[in-house]
Amino acid sequence: YSSMEIELHPAVSLLEETFNVLVAPVQMLVCALNSHIDLQRYRTLYIPGNYSRILSRLDRNITELEVRRAFTSFQLMTILDENRHSFLIIEHDPMLYQDAGEMVECIAQHLRQTSREATVLLYAPALDPHLQRMAELADRMFCFYEMPGASAKGRGKAKQKMKEGAQRTLEAYS
């Protein structure tokens, strides 16, 4: 049997049946999904949280994408339990854990379990404490930060992220 490898970006390829975390600008994931119409070979499930930064920007040619929204961490657990897809893209929503911090570990375990039967991509535009805890169970983590050269406002944010030490998480995962 041949193993599946999903290349989203030259620096991001997802191996079959792995739990992956991607922290990157919204535009990077949108471009990756829109430019890889071949992703439609996979039974793909897209799970946004309460608000999606990605869905409205996806190309209309992407027709083989099933969407199930998770408004609570419990709904996300149910969706994972019922999964019959080979590729899951979950848009991380920190609001799901506001009143249920204990669910972070539980969801992470569920994502890891689901990755035994499907390729799982947990996406967020920025690292937050919940995502950081979940990433500890991931097989691979990819982090991309907007580099200076964007707008002046963007440069300030990138520098601020560097100061917060967001970069140091890169060494912890391979």
BANU-340585 format. One record per atom (N, C-alpha, C): residue number from 1; residue in one letter; y, z, x. Coordinates in steps of 0.001 Angstrom, whole numbers. Layout:
BANU-340585
{atom NUM A {Y Z X}}
...
//
This chain:
BANU-340585
{atom 1 Y {-1175 0 853}}
{atom 1 Y {0 0 0}}
{atom 1 Y {1218 0 883}}
{atom 2 S {2274 -622 415}}
{atom 2 S {3484 -675 1237}}
{atom 2 S {4442 414 780}}
{atom 3 S {5106 1021 1733}}
{atom 3 S {6018 2097 1346}}
{atom 3 S {7368 1500 979}}
{atom 4 M {8006 2159 55}}
{atom 4 M {9287 1705 -444}}
{atom 4 M {10385 2325 421}}
{atom 5 E {11350 1514 747}}
{atom 5 E {12517 2039 1438}}
{atom 5 E {13726 1429 757}}
{atom 6 I {14614 2279 304}}
{atom 6 I {15806 1806 -392}}
{atom 6 I {16977 1920 570}}
{atom 7 E {17520 777 946}}
{atom 7 E {18675 821 1840}}
{atom 7 E {19935 717 997}}
{atom 8 L {20675 1809 944}}
{atom 8 L {21907 1837 152}}
{atom 8 L {23093 1380 970}}
{atom 9 H {22984 1549 2268}}
{atom 9 H {24111 1349 3177}}
{atom 9 H {23452 1213 4544}}
{atom 10 P {24070 524 5506}}
{atom 10 P {23419 404 6826}}
{atom 10 P {22985 1753 7418}}
{atom 11 A {23697 2817 7075}}
{atom 11 A {23362 4121 7652}}
{atom 11 A {22565 5015 6691}}
{atom 12 V {22262 4489 5499}}
{atom 12 V {21556 5304 4511}}
{atom 12 V {20367 4553 3944}}
{atom 13 S {19170 4897 4432}}
{atom 13 S {17991 4342 3790}}
{atom 13 S {17118 5495 3331}}
{atom 14 L {16658 5359 2105}}
{atom 14 L {15890 6415 1464}}
{atom 14 L {14413 6057 1503}}
{atom 15 L {13609 6939 2031}}
{atom 15 L {12178 6705 2075}}
{atom 15 L {11567 7078 735}}
{atom 16 E {10463 6435 435}}
{atom 16 E {9767 6687 -824}}
{atom 16 E {9371 8158 -939}}
{atom 17 E {9529 8663 -2135}}
{atom 17 E {9128 10032 -2446}}
{atom 17 E {9737 11069 -1509}}
{atom 18 T {11058 11004 -1383}}
{atom 18 T {11791 12003 -605}}
{atom 18 T {12953 12510 -1451}}
{atom 19 F {13432 13689 -1100}}
{atom 19 F {14596 14306 -1744}}
{atom 19 F {15755 14147 -763}}
{atom 20 N {16757 13360 -1171}}
{atom 20 N {17892 13032 -312}}
{atom 20 N {19193 13536 -925}}
{atom 21 V {20102 13970 -61}}
{atom 21 V {21429 14366 -507}}
{atom 21 V {22431 13437 187}}
{atom 22 L {23335 12893 -598}}
{atom 22 L {24380 12021 -61}}
{atom 22 L {25734 12592 -439}}
{atom 23 V {26530 12897 577}}
{atom 23 V {27913 13333 372}}
{atom 23 V {28768 12211 947}}
{atom 24 A {29493 11517 57}}
{atom 24 A {30251 10348 501}}
{atom 24 A {31333 10030 -521}}
{atom 25 P {32344 9256 -87}}
{atom 25 P {33376 8845 -1039}}
{atom 25 P {32748 8075 -2208}}
{atom 26 V {33307 8239 -3390}}
{atom 26 V {32806 7572 -4599}}
{atom 26 V {32625 6073 -4365}}
{atom 27 Q {33633 5461 -3740}}
{atom 27 Q {33607 4010 -3550}}
{atom 27 Q {32397 3563 -2728}}
{atom 28 M {31944 4391 -1819}}
{atom 28 M {30789 4028 -988}}
{atom 28 M {29526 3897 -1847}}
{atom 29 L {29295 4857 -2746}}
{atom 29 L {28109 4774 -3602}}
{atom 29 L {28248 3633 -4607}}
{atom 30 V {29433 3459 -5179}}
{atom 30 V {29663 2375 -6132}}
{atom 30 V {29358 1032 -5463}}
{atom 31 C {29897 816 -4273}}
{atom 31 C {29653 -440 -3539}}
{atom 31 C {28168 -619 -3232}}
{atom 32 A {27521 464 -2806}}
{atom 32 A {26096 391 -2464}}
{atom 32 A {25279 -28 -3687}}
{atom 33 L {25543 582 -4820}}
{atom 33 L {24782 253 -6030}}
{atom 33 L {25114 -1152 -6525}}
{atom 34 N {26392 -1517 -6507}}
{atom 34 N {26799 -2835 -6997}}
{atom 34 N {26326 -3973 -6101}}
{atom 35 S {26183 -3717 -4812}}
{atom 35 S {25795 -4803 -3909}}
{atom 35 S {24280 -4891 -3727}}
{atom 36 H {23542 -3980 -4322}}
{atom 36 H {22082 -4016 -4210}}
{atom 36 H {21449 -4178 -5582}}
{atom 37 I {21650 -5372 -6140}}
{atom 37 I {21086 -5649 -7461}}
{atom 37 I {19550 -5529 -7389}}
{atom 38 D {18992 -5684 -6176}}
{atom 38 D {17535 -5561 -6005}}
{atom 38 D {17027 -4161 -6336}}
{atom 39 L {17938 -3196 -6454}}
{atom 39 L {17525 -1850 -6856}}
{atom 39 L {16875 -1894 -8227}}
{atom 40 Q {17127 -2969 -8965}}
{atom 40 Q {16562 -3088 -10306}}
{atom 40 Q {15036 -3254 -10269}}
{atom 41 R {14492 -3486 -9085}}
{atom 41 R {13016 -3531 -8953}}
{atom 41 R {12418 -2174 -9293}}
{atom 42 Y {13197 -1127 -9071}}
{atom 42 Y {12706 228 -9288}}
{atom 42 Y {13069 691 -10697}}
{atom 43 R {12225 1520 -11255}}
{atom 43 R {12569 2150 -12539}}
{atom 43 R {13559 3244 -12185}}
{atom 44 T {14832 2962 -12430}}
{atom 44 T {15897 3864 -11984}}
{atom 44 T {16482 4663 -13141}}
{atom 45 L {16630 5953 -12897}}
{atom 45 L {17264 6842 -13858}}
{atom 45 L {18518 7398 -13204}}
{atom 46 Y {19645 7261 -13897}}
{atom 46 Y {20912 7784 -13397}}
{atom 46 Y {21260 9000 -14241}}
{atom 47 I {21486 10139 -13587}}
{atom 47 I {21788 11376 -14303}}
{atom 47 I {23171 11888 -13902}}
{atom 48 P {24187 11575 -14716}}
{atom 48 P {25497 12142 -14441}}
{atom 48 P {25584 13530 -15069}}
{atom 49 G {26556 14303 -14637}}
{atom 49 G {26788 15600 -15255}}
{atom 49 G {27747 15432 -16422}}
{atom 50 N {28663 16354 -16564}}
{atom 50 N {29618 16327 -17666}}
{atom 50 N {30603 15162 -17546}}
{atom 51 Y {30856 14752 -16308}}
{atom 51 Y {31843 13707 -16070}}
{atom 51 Y {31324 12844 -14925}}
{atom 52 S {31310 11533 -15121}}
{atom 52 S {30820 10660 -14058}}
{atom 52 S {31967 9896 -13406}}
{atom 53 R {31985 9922 -12075}}
{atom 53 R {32979 9129 -11336}}
{atom 53 R {32429 7730 -11040}}
{atom 54 I {31136 7541 -11266}}
{atom 54 I {30444 6336 -10825}}
{atom 54 I {30182 5333 -11957}}
{atom 55 L {29641 5802 -13076}}
{atom 55 L {29141 4913 -14131}}
{atom 55 L {30105 3829 -14570}}
{atom 56 S {31358 4182 -14819}}
{atom 56 S {32322 3201 -15327}}
{atom 56 S {32633 2118 -14292}}
{atom 57 R {32285 2363 -13038}}
{atom 57 R {32601 1399 -11968}}
{atom 57 R {31410 512 -11598}}
{atom 58 L {30281 727 -12252}}
{atom 58 L {29102 -72 -11915}}
{atom 58 L {29195 -1468 -12523}}
{atom 59 D {28652 -2421 -11802}}
{atom 59 D {28637 -3821 -12187}}
{atom 59 D {27856 -4001 -13492}}
{atom 60 R {28335 -4858 -14353}}
{atom 60 R {27638 -5106 -15627}}
{atom 60 R {26284 -5778 -15418}}
{atom 61 N {26056 -6367 -14257}}
{atom 61 N {24768 -7016 -13980}}
{atom 61 N {23642 -6006 -13780}}
{atom 62 I {24003 -4754 -13602}}
{atom 62 I {22978 -3730 -13432}}
{atom 62 I {22499 -3343 -14826}}
{atom 63 T {21373 -3939 -15210}}
{atom 63 T {20883 -3740 -16578}}
{atom 63 T {19670 -2821 -16631}}
{atom 64 E {18998 -2645 -15518}}
{atom 64 E {17760 -1859 -15505}}
{atom 64 E {18006 -405 -15130}}
{atom 65 L {19138 111 -15531}}
{atom 65 L {19487 1482 -15174}}
{atom 65 L {19488 2319 -16443}}
{atom 66 E {18574 3269 -16511}}
{atom 66 E {18574 4166 -17661}}
{atom 66 E {19487 5343 -17324}}
{atom 67 V {20246 5801 -18305}}
{atom 67 V {21177 6908 -18084}}
{atom 67 V {20832 8048 -19035}}
{atom 68 R {20668 9234 -18478}}
{atom 68 R {20492 10445 -19283}}
{atom 68 R {21449 11491 -18752}}
{atom 69 R {22371 11905 -19575}}
{atom 69 R {23397 12856 -19166}}
{atom 69 R {22888 14293 -19247}}
{atom 70 A {23241 15098 -18247}}
{atom 70 A {22884 16516 -18237}}
{atom 70 A {24164 17337 -18351}}
{atom 71 F {24349 17979 -19495}}
{atom 71 F {25552 18791 -19709}}
{atom 71 F {25364 20225 -19231}}
{atom 72 T {24090 20638 -19053}}
{atom 72 T {23793 21989 -18564}}
{atom 72 T {22679 21898 -17530}}
{atom 73 S {22524 22944 -16748}}
{atom 73 S {21457 22959 -15748}}
{atom 73 S {20088 22919 -16447}}
{atom 74 F {19991 23480 -17661}}
{atom 74 F {18719 23472 -18391}}
{atom 74 F {18374 22062 -18859}}
{atom 75 Q {19385 21296 -19272}}
{atom 75 Q {19139 19901 -19651}}
{atom 75 Q {18670 19108 -18433}}
{atom 76 L {19247 19388 -17276}}
{atom 76 L {18836 18705 -16058}}
{atom 76 L {17360 19012 -15759}}
{atom 77 M {16959 20267 -15916}}
{atom 77 M {15554 20654 -15692}}
{atom 77 M {14634 19867 -16631}}
{atom 78 T {15021 19757 -17895}}
{atom 78 T {14215 19034 -18886}}
{atom 78 T {14092 17568 -18506}}
{atom 79 I {15199 16962 -18115}}
{atom 79 I {15187 15549 -17714}}
{atom 79 I {14236 15361 -16522}}
{atom 80 L {14294 16274 -15557}}
{atom 80 L {13402 16170 -14389}}
{atom 80 L {11944 16350 -14809}}
{atom 81 D {11687 17283 -15723}}
{atom 81 D {10321 17508 -16215}}
{atom 81 D {9754 16272 -16897}}
{atom 82 E {10608 15548 -17599}}
{atom 82 E {10163 14384 -18376}}
{atom 82 E {10230 13085 -17576}}
{atom 83 N {10580 13154 -16312}}
{atom 83 N {10799 11946 -15526}}
{atom 83 N {9583 11028 -15445}}
{atom 84 R {9816 9733 -15670}}
{atom 84 R {8794 8701 -15499}}
{atom 84 R {9344 7563 -14638}}
{atom 85 H {10409 7825 -13915}}
{atom 85 H {11070 6797 -13110}}
{atom 85 H {10663 6923 -11648}}
{atom 86 S {10854 5841 -10892}}
{atom 86 S {10491 5897 -9470}}
{atom 86 S {11699 6184 -8575}}
{atom 87 F {12914 6047 -9133}}
{atom 87 F {14131 6298 -8355}}
{atom 87 F {15111 7046 -9244}}
{atom 88 L {15531 8226 -8804}}
{atom 88 L {16493 9034 -9570}}
{atom 88 L {17769 9201 -8774}}
{atom 89 I {18883 8959 -9425}}
{atom 89 I {20182 9211 -8822}}
{atom 89 I {20832 10292 -9678}}
{atom 90 I {21080 11437 -9080}}
{atom 90 I {21683 12547 -9805}}
{atom 90 I {23084 12761 -9254}}
{atom 91 E {24063 12692 -10131}}
{atom 91 E {25434 12937 -9722}}
{atom 91 E {25655 14451 -9825}}
{atom 92 H {25803 15097 -8694}}
{atom 92 H {25958 16554 -8644}}
{atom 92 H {27188 16985 -9426}}
{atom 93 D {27008 17952 -10309}}
{atom 93 D {28113 18469 -11107}}
{atom 93 D {28153 19985 -10939}}
{atom 94 P {29077 20501 -10118}}
{atom 94 P {29133 21950 -9877}}
{atom 94 P {29357 22754 -11167}}
{atom 95 M {29912 22106 -12192}}
{atom 95 M {30153 22810 -13459}}
{atom 95 M {28848 23260 -14116}}
{atom 96 L {27735 22598 -13806}}
{atom 96 L {26449 22981 -14402}}
{atom 96 L {26030 24385 -13973}}
{atom 97 Y {26596 24866 -12882}}
{atom 97 Y {26149 26151 -12326}}
{atom 97 Y {27206 27244 -12460}}
{atom 98 Q {28304 26946 -13156}}
{atom 98 Q {29388 27932 -13278}}
{atom 98 Q {28906 29250 -13866}}
{atom 99 D {28167 29189 -14956}}
{atom 99 D {27690 30425 -15588}}
{atom 99 D {26211 30642 -15320}}
{atom 100 A {25649 29852 -14396}}
{atom 100 A {24212 29937 -14142}}
{atom 100 A {23929 29727 -12658}}
{atom 101 G {24565 30535 -11817}}
{atom 101 G {24400 30415 -10370}}
{atom 101 G {22957 30517 -9921}}
{atom 102 E {22150 31286 -10668}}
{atom 102 E {20737 31456 -10305}}
{atom 102 E {19946 30153 -10487}}
{atom 103 M {20513 29200 -11225}}
{atom 103 M {19824 27927 -11477}}
{atom 103 M {19893 26981 -10279}}
{atom 104 V {20795 27220 -9351}}
{atom 104 V {20957 26328 -8197}}
{atom 104 V {19628 26194 -7447}}
{atom 105 E {19037 27320 -7103}}
{atom 105 E {17766 27325 -6373}}
{atom 105 E {16660 26677 -7196}}
{atom 106 C {16649 26983 -8475}}
{atom 106 C {15641 26462 -9392}}
{atom 106 C {15718 24924 -9483}}
{atom 107 I {16924 24412 -9642}}
{atom 107 I {17123 22959 -9716}}
{atom 107 I {16716 22318 -8388}}
{atom 108 A {17097 22934 -7282}}
{atom 108 A {16739 22394 -5963}}
{atom 108 A {15216 22306 -5836}}
{atom 109 Q {14506 23348 -6254}}
{atom 109 Q {13034 23344 -6214}}
{atom 109 Q {12492 22215 -7094}}
{atom 110 H {13098 22031 -8250}}
{atom 110 H {12674 20987 -9186}}
{atom 110 H {12898 19594 -8598}}
{atom 111 L {14030 19421 -7921}}
{atom 111 L {14321 18125 -7294}}
{atom 111 L {13285 17843 -6209}}
{atom 112 R {12953 18863 -5447}}
{atom 112 R {11951 18720 -4389}}
{atom 112 R {10597 18350 -5005}}
{atom 113 Q {10226 19029 -6072}}
{atom 113 Q {8968 18762 -6780}}
{atom 113 Q {8950 17331 -7322}}
{atom 114 T {10059 16925 -7944}}
{atom 114 T {10167 15577 -8510}}
{atom 114 T {10034 14527 -7412}}
{atom 115 S {10502 14860 -6206}}
{atom 115 S {10459 13886 -5100}}
{atom 115 S {9032 13628 -4610}}
{atom 116 R {8058 14351 -5119}}
{atom 116 R {6660 14057 -4758}}
{atom 116 R {6158 12833 -5508}}
{atom 117 E {6890 12467 -6581}}
{atom 117 E {6473 11313 -7390}}
{atom 117 E {7557 10239 -7477}}
{atom 118 A {8753 10554 -7021}}
{atom 118 A {9871 9613 -7131}}
{atom 118 A {10831 9836 -5975}}
{atom 119 T {11642 8828 -5709}}
{atom 119 T {12683 8979 -4694}}
{atom 119 T {13892 9589 -5389}}
{atom 120 V {14401 10685 -4832}}
{atom 120 V {15497 11422 -5462}}
{atom 120 V {16738 11363 -4576}}
{atom 121 L {17859 10978 -5190}}
{atom 121 L {19135 10969 -4485}}
{atom 121 L {20102 11852 -5261}}
{atom 122 L {20516 12944 -4638}}
{atom 122 L {21511 13835 -5221}}
{atom 122 L {22838 13475 -4563}}
{atom 123 Y {23794 13019 -5367}}
{atom 123 Y {25055 12524 -4829}}
{atom 123 Y {26231 13419 -5198}}
{atom 124 A {27153 13586 -4267}}
{atom 124 A {28423 14258 -4535}}
{atom 124 A {29492 13681 -3618}}
{atom 125 P {30735 13631 -4085}}
{atom 125 P {31820 13132 -3236}}
{atom 125 P {32247 14153 -2182}}
{atom 126 A {31885 15424 -2390}}
{atom 126 A {32268 16474 -1434}}
{atom 126 A {31220 17580 -1462}}
{atom 127 L {31121 18283 -364}}
{atom 127 L {30178 19388 -271}}
{atom 127 L {30776 20619 -937}}
{atom 128 D {30004 21316 -1734}}
{atom 128 D {30448 22579 -2317}}
{atom 128 D {29328 23595 -2065}}
{atom 129 P {29572 24881 -2294}}
{atom 129 P {28540 25896 -1986}}
{atom 129 P {27217 25666 -2719}}
{atom 130 H {27270 25209 -3977}}
{atom 130 H {26030 24949 -4722}}
{atom 130 H {25240 23826 -4056}}
{atom 131 L {25938 22732 -3742}}
{atom 131 L {25276 21580 -3125}}
{atom 131 L {24715 21961 -1758}}
{atom 132 Q {25447 22778 -1034}}
{atom 132 Q {25001 23207 286}}
{atom 132 Q {23665 23961 175}}
{atom 133 R {23558 24829 -830}}
{atom 133 R {22316 25578 -1032}}
{atom 133 R {21171 24640 -1428}}
{atom 134 M {21473 23665 -2282}}
{atom 134 M {20445 22721 -2731}}
{atom 134 M {19962 21851 -1572}}
{atom 135 A {20896 21486 -704}}
{atom 135 A {20579 20595 413}}
{atom 135 A {19590 21228 1392}}
{atom 136 E {19498 22542 1378}}
{atom 136 E {18542 23210 2274}}
{atom 136 E {17104 22779 1996}}
{atom 137 L {16822 22340 775}}
{atom 137 L {15473 21902 425}}
{atom 137 L {15290 20387 533}}
{atom 138 A {16365 19680 875}}
{atom 138 A {16284 18214 961}}
{atom 138 A {15524 17774 2199}}
{atom 139 D {14893 16603 2086}}
{atom 139 D {14232 16000 3249}}
{atom 139 D {15273 15430 4199}}
{atom 140 R {16293 14794 3626}}
{atom 140 R {17341 14188 4448}}
{atom 140 R {18692 14380 3787}}
{atom 141 M {19706 14511 4628}}
{atom 141 M {21064 14648 4123}}
{atom 141 M {21961 13675 4878}}
{atom 142 F {22772 12950 4114}}
{atom 142 F {23716 11997 4700}}
{atom 142 F {25121 12433 4312}}
{atom 143 C {26000 12572 5307}}
{atom 143 C {27384 12968 5022}}
{atom 143 C {28359 11949 5596}}
{atom 144 F {29252 11494 4762}}
{atom 144 F {30302 10573 5196}}
{atom 144 F {31614 11113 4670}}
{atom 145 Y {32576 11227 5540}}
{atom 145 Y {33893 11684 5113}}
{atom 145 Y {34864 10564 5364}}
{atom 146 E {35864 10450 4494}}
{atom 146 E {36872 9411 4697}}
{atom 146 E {37612 9731 5984}}
{atom 147 M {37712 8751 6841}}
{atom 147 M {38336 8992 8130}}
{atom 147 M {39831 8713 8045}}
{atom 148 P {40591 9353 8913}}
{atom 148 P {42034 9083 8942}}
{atom 148 P {42281 7584 9059}}
{atom 149 G {43346 7148 8431}}
{atom 149 G {43611 5715 8395}}
{atom 149 G {43728 5307 6937}}
{atom 150 A {43277 6208 6056}}
{atom 150 A {43472 5973 4624}}
{atom 150 A {44945 6230 4334}}
{atom 151 S {45253 6736 3184}}
{atom 151 S {46654 7048 2882}}
{atom 151 S {47028 8351 3592}}
{atom 152 A {48300 8638 3654}}
{atom 152 A {48742 9884 4286}}
{atom 152 A {48125 11073 3557}}
{atom 153 K {48050 10976 2225}}
{atom 153 K {47466 12046 1424}}
{atom 153 K {45979 12206 1809}}
{atom 154 G {45276 11092 1942}}
{atom 154 G {43862 11103 2317}}
{atom 154 G {43655 11711 3697}}
{atom 155 R {44572 11378 4621}}
{atom 155 R {44461 11923 5981}}
{atom 155 R {44541 13434 5964}}
{atom 156 G {45439 13957 5156}}
{atom 156 G {45591 15407 5056}}
{atom 156 G {44304 16049 4569}}
{atom 157 K {43674 15420 3583}}
{atom 157 K {42420 15941 3039}}
{atom 157 K {41318 15903 4090}}
{atom 158 A {41236 14801 4838}}
{atom 158 A {40188 14685 5856}}
{atom 158 A {40352 15769 6915}}
{atom 159 K {41608 15977 7348}}
{atom 159 K {41860 17020 8343}}
{atom 159 K {41504 18390 7787}}
{atom 160 Q {41880 18611 6530}}
{atom 160 Q {41595 19897 5893}}
{atom 160 Q {40087 20123 5847}}
{atom 161 K {39316 19083 5522}}
{atom 161 K {37861 19213 5482}}
{atom 161 K {37313 19588 6844}}
{atom 162 M {37865 18958 7886}}
{atom 162 M {37409 19257 9239}}
{atom 162 M {37662 20730 9549}}
{atom 163 K {38861 21208 9160}}
{atom 163 K {39210 22608 9424}}
{atom 163 K {38263 23554 8697}}
{atom 164 E {37862 23170 7464}}
{atom 164 E {36969 24031 6686}}
{atom 164 E {35582 24091 7304}}
{atom 165 G {35325 23236 8266}}
{atom 165 G {34026 23272 8947}}
{atom 165 G {32953 22503 8200}}
{atom 166 A {33354 21619 7294}}
{atom 166 A {32366 20855 6529}}
{atom 166 A {31478 20042 7469}}
{atom 167 Q {32010 19657 8608}}
{atom 167 Q {31277 18821 9548}}
{atom 167 Q {30069 19536 10147}}
{atom 168 R {30158 20829 10332}}
{atom 168 R {29098 21540 11022}}
{atom 168 R {27757 21485 10287}}
{atom 169 T {27770 21176 8970}}
{atom 169 T {26520 21105 8224}}
{atom 169 T {25674 19939 8678}}
{atom 170 L {26291 18943 9293}}
{atom 170 L {25537 17768 9725}}
{atom 170 L {24439 18111 10717}}
{atom 171 E {24707 19064 11614}}
{atom 171 E {23721 19388 12633}}
{atom 171 E {22481 20046 12046}}
{atom 172 A {22624 20652 10892}}
{atom 172 A {21530 21444 10321}}
{atom 172 A {20412 20584 9728}}
{atom 173 Y {20699 19338 9393}}
{atom 173 Y {19709 18515 8705}}
{atom 173 Y {19466 17230 9477}}
{atom 174 S {18246 16746 9369}}
{atom 174 S {17989 15423 9981}}
{atom 174 S {17467 14482 8931}}
//
